[in-house]
């Protein structure tokens, strides 16, 4: 499969591809240093995305000209964003060349934890730090929780944004079966944004903002 390429979302943004836990598969990190910082030593924060959005469409995406990453940089943090295998600028699993119905789900929490560890150790080595802060979104809270339990000494602090929680099927429901991977289209995402908006209320984003 072709190596993914990612455009820079800021003139100061730096990109890194480095070996992950799987042989001959690279992970992708985007990095935006703080404009000014009073932290000595410098403090770094790594954003860990959920099951749908890679880093470009989450922490680095600007709404109204400003992103969550911009706010963290303004507060003095060096900000990193990881793309798990199969997302954004990281390599795709070879299994993604086949039908998702032919194999078990990819990038489960234990696998993602190893990818996260590789990213954290890369960041610590690159910036000569001893620990990093983590922000996890949704499903990303699973690998972060596992990693925090396994390597607490590498973490300054961990913040969970909308973490997931177990929710079993009702007694009359059959648990869903998931394929190895799925493609999420623009229209799939738009439906997610508008489906829970109360009737008569404006959408979370305008369609023009969403298209951008």
C-alpha positions in Angstrom: 0.0 0.0 0.0 1.2 3.6 -0.7 2.8 5.5 2.1 0.4 8.1 3.4 1.4 11.8 3.1 0.1 14.6 5.3 0.0 18.3 4.5 1.4 20.7 7.1 -1.4 22.5 8.9 0.8 25.3 10.2 4.0 26.8 8.9 5.8 25.8 12.1 4.5 22.3 12.1 7.0 19.4 11.9 6.3 15.8 10.9 8.0 12.6 12.0 7.7 9.1 10.8 9.4 6.5 13.0 9.3 2.7 13.5 6.3 1.4 15.4 5.8 -1.9 17.2 5.0 -3.7 13.9 7.9 -4.7 11.7 8.3 -2.4 8.7 5.4 -0.2 9.6 5.9 3.5 10.5 3.9 5.7 12.8 3.3 9.4 12.2 3.6 12.3 14.7 2.8 15.9 14.0 4.6 18.4 16.3 3.9 22.1 17.0 6.3 23.8 19.5 5.1 26.5 21.8 5.6 30.0 20.5 6.9 31.1 23.9 7.3 29.0 27.1 8.2 29.8 30.7 8.4 26.0 31.5 11.9 24.8 32.3 12.4 22.1 31.3 9.9 22.4 28.4 6.7 20.5 28.8 5.2 18.4 26.1 1.6 17.1 25.7 0.6 14.3 23.4 -2.9 14.1 22.0 -4.3 10.5 21.5 -7.2 10.4 19.1 -10.3 8.2 19.1 -11.7 5.6 16.7 -12.7 8.1 14.0 -10.7 11.3 13.7 -6.9 11.3 13.3 -4.9 14.2 14.7 -5.4 16.5 11.7 -9.1 16.5 12.1 -9.2 16.7 15.9 -6.6 18.6 18.0 -5.0 20.4 15.0 -8.2 21.3 13.2 -9.0 25.0 13.3 -12.6 26.3 13.8 -12.9 30.0 13.4 -9.1 30.2 12.9 -8.1 28.5 16.2 -7.5 24.9 17.3 -7.2 23.2 20.6 -3.5 22.7 19.7 -3.2 26.5 19.3 -4.6 27.1 22.8 -2.1 24.6 24.3 0.8 26.1 22.5 -0.3 29.6 23.7 -0.3 28.2 27.2 3.4 27.2 26.8 3.1 23.5 25.8 4.9 21.8 23.0 2.0 19.8 21.3 2.3 16.4 19.6 -0.4 14.5 17.8 -0.2 10.7 17.1 -1.9 8.9 14.3 -2.4 5.2 15.1 -1.8 2.6 12.3 -4.6 2.9 9.8 -5.2 6.6 10.4 -3.9 9.8 9.0 -0.2 9.8 8.2 0.7 6.4 9.7 1.0 3.3 7.7 -2.0 1.2 6.9 -2.3 -2.4 8.1 -1.7 -4.9 5.3 -5.0 -6.4 6.3 -6.7 -3.3 5.0 -6.0 -4.4 1.5 -8.6 -7.1 2.0 -12.3 -7.1 2.9 -12.9 -6.0 6.5 -15.4 -8.9 6.9 -12.6 -11.5 6.4 -10.7 -10.8 9.6 -10.8 -9.7 13.3 -10.9 -5.9 14.2 -7.6 -4.1 13.9 -5.9 -1.6 16.2 -7.5 -2.9 19.4 -6.5 -1.4 22.7 -3.5 -3.7 23.4 -2.1 -3.1 20.0 -2.7 0.7 20.3 -1.0 0.8 23.7 2.3 -0.5 22.1 2.0 2.2 19.4 1.4 4.8 22.1 4.5 3.6 24.0 6.6 3.9 20.8 5.3 7.5 20.3 6.0 8.5 23.9 9.5 7.2 23.9 10.2 8.9 20.6 9.0 12.2 22.0 10.9 11.9 25.2 14.1 11.1 23.3 13.6 13.9 20.7 13.0 16.6 23.4 15.3 15.1 26.1 12.4 14.9 28.6 11.6 12.3 31.3 7.8 12.4 31.0 4.9 13.8 28.9 1.3 14.7 29.5 -1.4 12.9 27.6 -4.8 14.0 26.4 -7.0 11.2 25.2 -10.3 11.5 23.3 -13.1 8.9 23.3 -11.7 5.5 22.4 -8.2 6.8 22.8 -8.8 6.6 26.6 -8.5 2.8 26.4 -4.8 2.6 25.2 -4.0 5.6 27.4 -5.4 3.9 30.4 -3.5 0.7 29.7 -0.3 2.7 29.1 -0.7 4.7 32.3 -1.0 1.5 34.3 2.0 0.0 32.6 4.3 3.1 32.5 3.2 5.6 35.2 6.7 7.0 35.4 6.6 8.3 31.9 3.5 10.4 32.4 3.3 13.9 33.9 -0.6 13.9 33.9 -3.4 12.4 31.9 -6.6 14.0 30.8 -9.5 12.0 29.4 -11.9 14.0 27.1 -15.2 12.1 26.6 -13.7 8.7 27.6 -15.7 5.6 26.7 -17.3 3.4 29.2 -18.5 -0.2 28.9 -22.1 -0.6 27.8 -23.4 -4.1 27.2 -26.3 -4.9 24.9 -29.9 -4.9 26.3 -31.1 -8.4 27.1 -33.1 -8.5 23.8 -30.2 -7.2 21.7 -27.6 -9.2 19.9 -24.1 -7.7 20.3 -22.8 -6.2 17.1 -20.1 -7.8 15.1 -17.3 -5.6 13.8 -15.0 -6.1 10.8 -11.3 -5.5 10.7 -11.7 -1.8 9.7 -14.2 0.6 8.2 -14.1 3.7 6.0 -15.8 6.7 7.5 -17.1 9.0 4.8 -17.8 12.8 4.9 -21.5 12.1 5.0 -21.1 9.5 7.8 -19.5 12.2 9.9 -22.1 14.8 9.0 -24.8 12.4 10.2 -23.0 11.9 13.5 -22.8 15.7 14.0 -26.5 16.4 13.4 -28.3 13.2 14.6 -28.5 14.2 18.3 -29.1 17.9 17.8 -32.6 18.8 19.3 -35.3 19.7 16.8 -35.3 23.3 15.9 -31.7 23.9 17.2 -28.8 24.9 14.9 -26.2 22.2 14.1 -22.9 22.1 16.0 -21.1 23.1 12.8 -22.5 24.8 9.8 -22.3 22.8 6.6 -19.7 25.3 5.2 -17.5 24.8 8.3 -17.8 21.1 8.1 -16.9 21.0 4.4 -13.8 23.0 5.1 
